[in-house]
Amino acid sequence: MGTERIAFPGLGLEFNIEPVAFSILGKPIFWYGIIISIALIINIIWAMRDTVKFGFKSDDIIDFVFYAVPAAVVGARLYYVIFKWQDYSQNPLEIFQIWKGGLAIYGAVIAGVITAWIFAKIKSIPPLKWFDFCAPFLVLGQAIGRWGNFVNREAYGVYTNLPWRMEIPDLNGITRISVHPTFLYESLWNLSVFIFLMVYRNRSKKEGNVFFLYLIMYGLGRFWIEGLRADSLMIGNFRISQVLSLVLVMGFSFILYKRQKLNKASSKIVDESISNG
């Protein structure tokens, strides 16, 4: 069991955590699922408390979660399988064995956004207003969920000797390696984005800006962190998540810039009309 531990030797920390928390009727219950469930419960409770302030109903949260969670799981799995098709083409039945790992957060985000748009249309809610409300909770869930990667000893970075390096078993389970704790980098970054968005959401007057800032800020952090990852999904020599992050950052930064420019032009026209009136 010695090589199974997770250590931060530069910080004097060491953990002995098995991926399986306990079993029920012989079926393993993984810490990863428990951590995701905790994140979901926190978000549901917090979001339900915020609904009145933003003109929604608490039932909207429950209804949305009912559809969004399975959609996110399917999206995360499909995204991973598409870019790892060479590993599944010979045995397609393994696609359904998600307990063996293989979920990609960008797939979950894409599926979640599509589900949120459809849900908003059905409920006659302005989609961008709904996106703005949900975005902070999405990134909070990502911040908490990354600790599932810690328990599973996955989503880690390349070799490093930095003081905060993480020491884990190598793939052979015999030797140990010191790597960047990229799960921690992203968790802390996402937590910072959550705090910023929660503050900004109370001040924003333009629907969509909170959501756009989520995509930009998450994309910036993910672009940097993905460059340190040792297990990136690839297209040729390019890391898929880096490419997507760059597209999101550039695309939505341009949208915000054009919105700001349009607002200034509109304000100028209104001021001139008042002056001439």
Secondary structure, 3 states (H helix, E strand, C coil): CHHHCEEECCCCEEECCCCEEEEECCEEEEHHHHHHHHHHHHHHHHHHHHCHHHCCCHHHHHHHHHHHHHHHHHHHHHHHHHHCHHHHCCCHHHHHCHHHCCCCHHHHHHHHHHHHHHHHHHCCCCHHHHHHHHHHHHHHHHHHHHHHHHHHCCCCECECCCCCCEEEECCCCCCEEEECCHHHHHHHHHHHHHHHHHHHHCCCCCCCHHHHHHHHHHHHHHHHHHCCECCCCEECCEEHHHHHHHHHHHHHHHHHHHHHHHHHHHHHHHHHHHHHC
